[in-house]
Amino acid sequence: EAARRAAREERQTGSRHFLAHAEDLPTEDPLSQSLQQEMNNVAWTFERLAPADLDALAEATLSARRVWLIGYRISRVFADYLYWQLLKVIPSASVLPQAGESLGEYTAEMSPDDLVILTALRRRAANTEPLLAELARIGVTTVVISDDGMAPDARAAWHFRCRIETSSPQFNHASVFSLCHQIVTRTTLKAGSDGRRRLREIDEANERLGEVR
């Protein structure tokens, strides 16, 4: 029973590299099985979130003094994705930390009028808990995007938990990308005419600069 309990805990917190050694890899139609797992993960994730929360987050994003996107390791990919997409409709977005910088250089500049979107997927950075405590101390509105192995955190205004289960040696992050897409899409729609004008100005500037085709 202790071994089974340890295996369950490891499934929620451990690395796929180690979990794969104890699991059978798919032997028949692995693509079909992978796609089914991906769809199951997306369904599990969206069944447990309220559309109203996504709309409220979009409004908070647009009204914030600054929007800070934070992510380490694989989570940095999603912080960068949110940054590049949100930057098209809000000029006050920043992704951090940059190379050679500490979080304290940024948290010292944060205020309760700001919004932080923290992506914290397993295996999470060791400073996740101290960071959440510091954000709570500041009083900044915090959004957490995590895998389902992280317990709901009451310090976050919104905590979106994404299932990333897979039978392969790598986690499947399709549900995380789907959630991020919903966040940027709803924010863009909520931005209305101002958001469309900024998008148009960016496209026109890119045309003049000849940087994209």
C-alpha atoms as an extended CHARMM CRD file, in Angstrom:
* protein
*
       213  EXT
         1         1  GLU       CA              0.0000000000        0.0000000000        0.0000000000  PROA      1               0.0000000000
         2         2  ALA       CA              2.8930000000        2.3650000000        0.7800000000  PROA      2               0.0000000000
         3         3  ALA       CA              4.3990000000        1.6390000000       -2.6420000000  PROA      3               0.0000000000
         4         4  ARG       CA              1.0810000000        2.3450000000       -4.3830000000  PROA      4               0.0000000000
         5         5  ARG       CA              0.7190000000        5.5980000000       -2.4400000000  PROA      5               0.0000000000
         6         6  ALA       CA              4.2590000000        6.6290000000       -3.3930000000  PROA      6               0.0000000000
         7         7  ALA       CA              3.5410000000        5.8540000000       -7.0540000000  PROA      7               0.0000000000
         8         8  ARG       CA              0.4220000000        8.0500000000       -6.9810000000  PROA      8               0.0000000000
         9         9  GLU       CA              2.3640000000       10.9050000000       -5.4090000000  PROA      9               0.0000000000
        10        10  GLU       CA              5.1470000000       10.5380000000       -7.9700000000  PROA      10              0.0000000000
        11        11  ARG       CA              2.6100000000       10.6650000000      -10.7930000000  PROA      11              0.0000000000
        12        12  GLN       CA              1.4510000000       14.0480000000       -9.5010000000  PROA      12              0.0000000000
        13        13  THR       CA              4.8650000000       15.5850000000       -8.8930000000  PROA      13              0.0000000000
        14        14  GLY       CA              7.6050000000       13.6610000000      -10.6790000000  PROA      14              0.0000000000
        15        15  SER       CA              9.4330000000       13.7470000000      -13.9760000000  PROA      15              0.0000000000
        16        16  ARG       CA              8.1360000000       11.8510000000      -17.0000000000  PROA      16              0.0000000000
        17        17  HSD       CA             11.6700000000       10.5800000000      -17.5360000000  PROA      17              0.0000000000
        18        18  PHE       CA             11.4690000000        8.5600000000      -14.3240000000  PROA      18              0.0000000000
        19        19  LEU       CA              7.7990000000        7.6730000000      -14.5890000000  PROA      19              0.0000000000
        20        20  ALA       CA              8.3080000000        6.1480000000      -18.0260000000  PROA      20              0.0000000000
        21        21  HSD       CA             10.5270000000        3.4220000000      -16.6050000000  PROA      21              0.0000000000
        22        22  ALA       CA              7.6280000000        2.0890000000      -14.5660000000  PROA      22              0.0000000000
        23        23  GLU       CA              5.0240000000        2.2600000000      -17.3030000000  PROA      23              0.0000000000
        24        24  ASP       CA              4.3680000000        0.3050000000      -20.4710000000  PROA      24              0.0000000000
        25        25  LEU       CA              4.8370000000        2.3590000000      -23.5940000000  PROA      25              0.0000000000
        26        26  PRO       CA              2.0390000000        2.0610000000      -26.1770000000  PROA      26              0.0000000000
        27        27  THR       CA              2.5790000000       -0.8370000000      -28.5540000000  PROA      27              0.0000000000
        28        28  GLU       CA             -0.4170000000       -0.4170000000      -30.8730000000  PROA      28              0.0000000000
        29        29  ASP       CA             -1.3140000000        2.7180000000      -32.8240000000  PROA      29              0.0000000000
        30        30  PRO       CA              0.6920000000        5.1110000000      -30.5960000000  PROA      30              0.0000000000
        31        31  LEU       CA             -0.4400000000        8.1790000000      -32.5730000000  PROA      31              0.0000000000
        32        32  SER       CA             -4.1100000000        7.4090000000      -31.9820000000  PROA      32              0.0000000000
        33        33  GLN       CA             -3.4830000000        6.7680000000      -28.3020000000  PROA      33              0.0000000000
        34        34  SER       CA             -1.5000000000       10.0010000000      -27.9600000000  PROA      34              0.0000000000
        35        35  LEU       CA             -4.2340000000       12.0530000000      -29.6310000000  PROA      35              0.0000000000
        36        36  GLN       CA             -6.8770000000       10.5030000000      -27.3920000000  PROA      36              0.0000000000
        37        37  GLN       CA             -4.8490000000       11.3310000000      -24.2960000000  PROA      37              0.0000000000
        38        38  GLU       CA             -4.4080000000       14.8750000000      -25.5880000000  PROA      38              0.0000000000
        39        39  MET       CA             -8.1470000000       15.3380000000      -26.1270000000  PROA      39              0.0000000000
        40        40  ASN       CA             -8.8630000000       13.8410000000      -22.6980000000  PROA      40              0.0000000000
        41        41  ASN       CA             -6.4520000000       16.2990000000      -21.0910000000  PROA      41              0.0000000000
        42        42  VAL       CA             -8.0550000000       19.2830000000      -22.8260000000  PROA      42              0.0000000000
        43        43  ALA       CA            -11.5620000000       18.0810000000      -21.8950000000  PROA      43              0.0000000000
        44        44  TRP       CA            -10.5710000000       17.4920000000      -18.2480000000  PROA      44              0.0000000000
        45        45  THR       CA             -9.0570000000       20.9680000000      -18.0460000000  PROA      45              0.0000000000
        46        46  PHE       CA            -11.9450000000       22.9150000000      -19.5550000000  PROA      46              0.0000000000
        47        47  GLU       CA            -14.6130000000       20.9810000000      -17.6840000000  PROA      47              0.0000000000
        48        48  ARG       CA            -13.1170000000       22.4010000000      -14.4950000000  PROA      48              0.0000000000
        49        49  LEU       CA            -12.9760000000       26.0740000000      -15.3700000000  PROA      49              0.0000000000
        50        50  ALA       CA            -15.7370000000       28.6320000000      -15.6960000000  PROA      50              0.0000000000
        51        51  PRO       CA            -15.9530000000       30.7890000000      -18.8500000000  PROA      51              0.0000000000
        52        52  ALA       CA            -16.8540000000       33.6910000000      -16.5630000000  PROA      52              0.0000000000
        53        53  ASP       CA            -13.4180000000       33.3860000000      -14.9440000000  PROA      53              0.0000000000
        54        54  LEU       CA            -11.7370000000       33.7460000000      -18.3350000000  PROA      54              0.0000000000
        55        55  ASP       CA            -13.8150000000       36.8540000000      -19.0660000000  PROA      55              0.0000000000
        56        56  ALA       CA            -13.0080000000       38.3360000000      -15.6510000000  PROA      56              0.0000000000
        57        57  LEU       CA             -9.3130000000       37.6440000000      -16.2180000000  PROA      57              0.0000000000
        58        58  ALA       CA             -9.4800000000       39.3670000000      -19.6140000000  PROA      58              0.0000000000
        59        59  GLU       CA            -10.9890000000       42.4620000000      -18.0080000000  PROA      59              0.0000000000
        60        60  ALA       CA             -8.3780000000       42.4360000000      -15.2280000000  PROA      60              0.0000000000
        61        61  THR       CA             -5.6060000000       42.1170000000      -17.8200000000  PROA      61              0.0000000000
        62        62  LEU       CA             -6.8430000000       45.1580000000      -19.7340000000  PROA      62              0.0000000000
        63        63  SER       CA             -7.3080000000       47.2970000000      -16.6190000000  PROA      63              0.0000000000
        64        64  ALA       CA             -4.0010000000       46.4260000000      -14.9110000000  PROA      64              0.0000000000
        65        65  ARG       CA             -1.2650000000       49.0320000000      -14.6100000000  PROA      65              0.0000000000
        66        66  ARG       CA              1.2460000000       46.4090000000      -15.7420000000  PROA      66              0.0000000000
        67        67  VAL       CA              0.9620000000       42.7310000000      -16.6480000000  PROA      67              0.0000000000
        68        68  TRP       CA              3.8690000000       40.5160000000      -15.6030000000  PROA      68              0.0000000000
        69        69  LEU       CA              4.3180000000       37.0410000000      -17.1560000000  PROA      69              0.0000000000
        70        70  ILE       CA              6.5070000000       34.6770000000      -15.1300000000  PROA      70              0.0000000000
        71        71  GLY       CA              7.7060000000       31.1810000000      -15.9980000000  PROA      71              0.0000000000
        72        72  TYR       CA             10.7270000000       28.9480000000      -15.4680000000  PROA      72              0.0000000000
        73        73  ARG       CA             11.9030000000       25.9050000000      -17.4290000000  PROA      73              0.0000000000
        74        74  ILE       CA              9.0910000000       24.5490000000      -19.6520000000  PROA      74              0.0000000000
        75        75  SER       CA              6.7390000000       27.1090000000      -18.1080000000  PROA      75              0.0000000000
        76        76  ARG       CA              8.7840000000       29.8870000000      -19.7290000000  PROA      76              0.0000000000
        77        77  VAL       CA              7.4940000000       28.7600000000      -23.1380000000  PROA      77              0.0000000000
        78        78  PHE       CA              3.9400000000       29.5960000000      -22.1120000000  PROA      78              0.0000000000
        79        79  ALA       CA              4.9280000000       32.8620000000      -20.4170000000  PROA      79              0.0000000000
        80        80  ASP       CA              6.6190000000       33.9120000000      -23.6760000000  PROA      80              0.0000000000
        81        81  TYR       CA              3.5740000000       32.8470000000      -25.7140000000  PROA      81              0.0000000000
        82        82  LEU       CA              1.2230000000       34.8900000000      -23.5350000000  PROA      82              0.0000000000
        83        83  TYR       CA              3.5930000000       37.8490000000      -23.6890000000  PROA      83              0.0000000000
        84        84  TRP       CA              3.8750000000       37.9600000000      -27.4800000000  PROA      84              0.0000000000
        85        85  GLN       CA              0.1410000000       37.5590000000      -27.9380000000  PROA      85              0.0000000000
        86        86  LEU       CA             -0.9570000000       40.0120000000      -25.2390000000  PROA      86              0.0000000000
        87        87  LEU       CA              1.5850000000       42.6050000000      -26.3900000000  PROA      87              0.0000000000
        88        88  LYS       CA             -0.5140000000       43.0110000000      -29.5380000000  PROA      88              0.0000000000
        89        89  VAL       CA             -3.3540000000       44.5480000000      -27.5310000000  PROA      89              0.0000000000
        90        90  ILE       CA             -1.7120000000       45.8790000000      -24.3410000000  PROA      90              0.0000000000
        91        91  PRO       CA              1.6240000000       47.7350000000      -24.2860000000  PROA      91              0.0000000000
        92        92  SER       CA              2.2630000000       47.1360000000      -20.5870000000  PROA      92              0.0000000000
        93        93  ALA       CA              3.1990000000       43.4300000000      -20.6770000000  PROA      93              0.0000000000
        94        94  SER       CA              6.5950000000       42.1450000000      -19.5290000000  PROA      94              0.0000000000
        95        95  VAL       CA              8.0100000000       38.6280000000      -19.2940000000  PROA      95              0.0000000000
        96        96  LEU       CA             10.4930000000       37.8350000000      -16.5550000000  PROA      96              0.0000000000
        97        97  PRO       CA             13.0300000000       37.2120000000      -15.3500000000  PROA      97              0.0000000000
        98        98  GLN       CA             15.4640000000       37.8930000000      -18.1670000000  PROA      98              0.0000000000
        99        99  ALA       CA             18.9410000000       36.3640000000      -18.2600000000  PROA      99              0.0000000000
       100       100  GLY       CA             21.0770000000       37.3820000000      -15.3050000000  PROA      100             0.0000000000
       101       101  GLU       CA             18.2300000000       39.0940000000      -13.4660000000  PROA      101             0.0000000000
       102       102  SER       CA             16.5750000000       38.2980000000      -10.1390000000  PROA      102             0.0000000000
       103       103  LEU       CA             12.8730000000       38.3440000000       -9.3980000000  PROA      103             0.0000000000
       104       104  GLY       CA             13.4230000000       40.8840000000       -6.6280000000  PROA      104             0.0000000000
       105       105  GLU       CA             14.3840000000       43.4590000000       -9.2440000000  PROA      105             0.0000000000
       106       106  TYR       CA             10.8320000000       43.1670000000      -10.5400000000  PROA      106             0.0000000000
       107       107  THR       CA              8.7270000000       42.4480000000       -7.4560000000  PROA      107             0.0000000000
       108       108  ALA       CA             10.1040000000       45.6710000000       -5.9360000000  PROA      108             0.0000000000
       109       109  GLU       CA              8.3530000000       47.5090000000       -8.7970000000  PROA      109             0.0000000000
       110       110  MET       CA              5.0230000000       45.6910000000       -8.5050000000  PROA      110             0.0000000000
       111       111  SER       CA              1.9120000000       47.1880000000       -6.9750000000  PROA      111             0.0000000000
       112       112  PRO       CA             -1.6470000000       46.0480000000       -6.1600000000  PROA      112             0.0000000000
       113       113  ASP       CA             -2.6920000000       47.6560000000       -9.4600000000  PROA      113             0.0000000000
       114       114  ASP       CA             -0.6720000000       45.0740000000      -11.3890000000  PROA      114             0.0000000000
       115       115  LEU       CA             -1.4960000000       41.5870000000      -12.6320000000  PROA      115             0.0000000000
       116       116  VAL       CA              0.8880000000       38.6190000000      -12.4950000000  PROA      116             0.0000000000
       117       117  ILE       CA              0.3260000000       35.4870000000      -14.5520000000  PROA      117             0.0000000000
       118       118  LEU       CA              2.5670000000       32.7780000000      -13.1110000000  PROA      118             0.0000000000
       119       119  THR       CA              2.9320000000       29.5750000000      -15.1100000000  PROA      119             0.0000000000
       120       120  ALA       CA              4.1290000000       26.8230000000      -12.7770000000  PROA      120             0.0000000000
       121       121  LEU       CA              4.1260000000       23.4340000000      -14.4810000000  PROA      121             0.0000000000
       122       122  ARG       CA              5.9030000000       20.4180000000      -13.0740000000  PROA      122             0.0000000000
       123       123  ARG       CA              8.6160000000       20.1280000000      -12.3160000000  PROA      123             0.0000000000
       124       124  ARG       CA              8.1910000000       23.5060000000      -10.6820000000  PROA      124             0.0000000000
       125       125  ALA       CA             10.9980000000       25.8920000000       -9.8170000000  PROA      125             0.0000000000
       126       126  ALA       CA             11.9990000000       25.7380000000       -6.1520000000  PROA      126             0.0000000000
       127       127  ASN       CA             11.1360000000       29.4140000000       -5.6420000000  PROA      127             0.0000000000
       128       128  THR       CA              7.4440000000       28.9950000000       -6.5820000000  PROA      128             0.0000000000
       129       129  GLU       CA              6.1790000000       29.0390000000       -2.9810000000  PROA      129             0.0000000000
       130       130  PRO       CA              8.3080000000       32.0220000000       -1.8620000000  PROA      130             0.0000000000
       131       131  LEU       CA              7.2340000000       33.8970000000       -4.9940000000  PROA      131             0.0000000000
       132       132  LEU       CA              3.5280000000       33.3030000000       -4.3040000000  PROA      132             0.0000000000
       133       133  ALA       CA              4.0440000000       34.4510000000       -0.7170000000  PROA      133             0.0000000000
       134       134  GLU       CA              5.7750000000       37.6250000000       -1.8900000000  PROA      134             0.0000000000
       135       135  LEU       CA              3.0490000000       38.4100000000       -4.4210000000  PROA      135             0.0000000000
       136       136  ALA       CA              0.4500000000       37.9580000000       -1.6760000000  PROA      136             0.0000000000
       137       137  ARG       CA              2.4220000000       40.2910000000        0.5820000000  PROA      137             0.0000000000
       138       138  ILE       CA              2.4720000000       42.9580000000       -2.1260000000  PROA      138             0.0000000000
       139       139  GLY       CA             -1.2280000000       42.4610000000       -2.8010000000  PROA      139             0.0000000000
       140       140  VAL       CA             -0.7850000000       42.0860000000       -6.5520000000  PROA      140             0.0000000000
       141       141  THR       CA             -3.5640000000       40.2250000000       -8.3810000000  PROA      141             0.0000000000
       142       142  THR       CA             -2.1280000000       36.8100000000       -9.2130000000  PROA      142             0.0000000000
       143       143  VAL       CA             -3.1050000000       34.1840000000      -11.7570000000  PROA      143             0.0000000000
       144       144  VAL       CA             -1.5950000000       30.6890000000      -11.5330000000  PROA      144             0.0000000000
       145       145  ILE       CA             -1.4920000000       28.2660000000      -14.4530000000  PROA      145             0.0000000000
       146       146  SER       CA             -0.3130000000       24.8630000000      -13.2580000000  PROA      146             0.0000000000
       147       147  ASP       CA             -0.6540000000       21.1620000000      -13.8750000000  PROA      147             0.0000000000
       148       148  ASP       CA             -3.2980000000       19.2630000000      -11.9160000000  PROA      148             0.0000000000
       149       149  GLY       CA             -0.6840000000       18.0080000000       -9.4680000000  PROA      149             0.0000000000
       150       150  MET       CA             -0.5800000000       21.4120000000       -7.7890000000  PROA      150             0.0000000000
       151       151  ALA       CA             -3.3040000000       21.9080000000       -5.2090000000  PROA      151             0.0000000000
       152       152  PRO       CA             -5.5820000000       24.9390000000       -5.6760000000  PROA      152             0.0000000000
       153       153  ASP       CA             -3.9110000000       27.9930000000       -4.1540000000  PROA      153             0.0000000000
       154       154  ALA       CA             -6.2420000000       30.4210000000       -2.3960000000  PROA      154             0.0000000000
       155       155  ARG       CA             -3.7220000000       33.2370000000       -2.7580000000  PROA      155             0.0000000000
       156       156  ALA       CA             -4.4070000000       33.3390000000       -6.5050000000  PROA      156             0.0000000000
       157       157  ALA       CA             -7.3750000000       35.2980000000       -7.8170000000  PROA      157             0.0000000000
       158       158  TRP       CA             -7.6060000000       32.5860000000      -10.4750000000  PROA      158             0.0000000000
       159       159  HSD       CA             -5.8710000000       29.2100000000      -10.4660000000  PROA      159             0.0000000000
       160       160  PHE       CA             -6.2300000000       27.2410000000      -13.6900000000  PROA      160             0.0000000000
       161       161  ARG       CA             -5.1390000000       23.6190000000      -13.3620000000  PROA      161             0.0000000000
       162       162  CYS       CA             -4.2940000000       21.7930000000      -16.6040000000  PROA      162             0.0000000000
       163       163  ARG       CA             -4.0400000000       18.0430000000      -17.0080000000  PROA      163             0.0000000000
       164       164  ILE       CA             -0.8470000000       17.0060000000      -18.8050000000  PROA      164             0.0000000000
       165       165  GLU       CA             -1.0320000000       13.2100000000      -18.3510000000  PROA      165             0.0000000000
       166       166  THR       CA              0.5220000000       10.9660000000      -20.9960000000  PROA      166             0.0000000000
       167       167  SER       CA              1.7820000000        7.4140000000      -21.3550000000  PROA      167             0.0000000000
       168       168  SER       CA              4.8680000000        8.6440000000      -23.2160000000  PROA      168             0.0000000000
       169       169  PRO       CA              8.1550000000        9.7860000000      -21.6600000000  PROA      169             0.0000000000
       170       170  GLN       CA              7.1060000000       13.4240000000      -22.2090000000  PROA      170             0.0000000000
       171       171  PHE       CA              4.2410000000       15.4150000000      -20.6930000000  PROA      171             0.0000000000
       172       172  ASN       CA              1.5130000000       16.5630000000      -23.0900000000  PROA      172             0.0000000000
       173       173  HSD       CA              0.9590000000       20.3210000000      -22.8040000000  PROA      173             0.0000000000
       174       174  ALA       CA             -1.8790000000       20.7060000000      -25.3230000000  PROA      174             0.0000000000
       175       175  SER       CA             -4.3150000000       21.7330000000      -22.5850000000  PROA      175             0.0000000000
       176       176  VAL       CA             -1.9580000000       24.4960000000      -21.4420000000  PROA      176             0.0000000000
       177       177  PHE       CA             -1.6810000000       25.9330000000      -24.9430000000  PROA      177             0.0000000000
       178       178  SER       CA             -5.4730000000       25.7470000000      -25.3300000000  PROA      178             0.0000000000
       179       179  LEU       CA             -5.9500000000       27.6490000000      -22.0950000000  PROA      179             0.0000000000
       180       180  CYS       CA             -3.3860000000       30.2980000000      -23.0990000000  PROA      180             0.0000000000
       181       181  HSD       CA             -5.1350000000       30.6830000000      -26.4460000000  PROA      181             0.0000000000
       182       182  GLN       CA             -8.4460000000       31.2920000000      -24.6820000000  PROA      182             0.0000000000
       183       183  ILE       CA             -6.8380000000       33.9080000000      -22.4300000000  PROA      183             0.0000000000
       184       184  VAL       CA             -5.3380000000       35.9190000000      -25.2900000000  PROA      184             0.0000000000
       185       185  THR       CA             -8.4220000000       35.5310000000      -27.4980000000  PROA      185             0.0000000000
       186       186  ARG       CA            -10.8540000000       36.7360000000      -24.8470000000  PROA      186             0.0000000000
       187       187  THR       CA             -8.5290000000       39.5950000000      -23.9050000000  PROA      187             0.0000000000
       188       188  THR       CA             -8.3000000000       40.6630000000      -27.5480000000  PROA      188             0.0000000000
       189       189  LEU       CA            -12.0780000000       40.5850000000      -27.9330000000  PROA      189             0.0000000000
       190       190  LYS       CA            -12.5820000000       42.5230000000      -24.6810000000  PROA      190             0.0000000000
       191       191  ALA       CA            -10.1030000000       45.1480000000      -25.9110000000  PROA      191             0.0000000000
       192       192  GLY       CA            -12.6730000000       46.1240000000      -28.5450000000  PROA      192             0.0000000000
       193       193  SER       CA            -11.8890000000       48.9620000000      -30.9400000000  PROA      193             0.0000000000
       194       194  ASP       CA             -8.7610000000       50.0000000000      -29.0250000000  PROA      194             0.0000000000
       195       195  GLY       CA             -7.3460000000       46.5050000000      -29.3910000000  PROA      195             0.0000000000
       196       196  ARG       CA             -8.1790000000       46.3550000000      -33.0980000000  PROA      196             0.0000000000
       197       197  ARG       CA             -6.5850000000       49.7670000000      -33.6340000000  PROA      197             0.0000000000
       198       198  ARG       CA             -3.3740000000       48.6560000000      -31.9240000000  PROA      198             0.0000000000
       199       199  LEU       CA             -3.2810000000       45.4660000000      -34.0110000000  PROA      199             0.0000000000
       200       200  ARG       CA             -3.7210000000       47.5340000000      -37.1730000000  PROA      200             0.0000000000
       201       201  GLU       CA             -0.9830000000       49.9640000000      -36.1500000000  PROA      201             0.0000000000
       202       202  ILE       CA              1.4140000000       47.0920000000      -35.4780000000  PROA      202             0.0000000000
       203       203  ASP       CA              0.6900000000       45.5070000000      -38.8560000000  PROA      203             0.0000000000
       204       204  GLU       CA              1.1360000000       48.8150000000      -40.6630000000  PROA      204             0.0000000000
       205       205  ALA       CA              4.4260000000       49.4860000000      -38.8640000000  PROA      205             0.0000000000
       206       206  ASN       CA              5.6880000000       46.0090000000      -39.7630000000  PROA      206             0.0000000000
       207       207  GLU       CA              4.8050000000       46.6600000000      -43.4040000000  PROA      207             0.0000000000
       208       208  ARG       CA              6.7600000000       49.9320000000      -43.4220000000  PROA      208             0.0000000000
       209       209  LEU       CA              9.7420000000       48.3160000000      -41.7090000000  PROA      209             0.0000000000
       210       210  GLY       CA              9.6630000000       45.2870000000      -43.9940000000  PROA      210             0.0000000000
       211       211  GLU       CA             10.3880000000       42.9620000000      -41.0690000000  PROA      211             0.0000000000
       212       212  VAL       CA              7.6940000000       40.3720000000      -41.7840000000  PROA      212             0.0000000000
       213       213  ARG       CA              6.0540000000       38.9960000000      -44.8990000000  PROA      213             0.0000000000
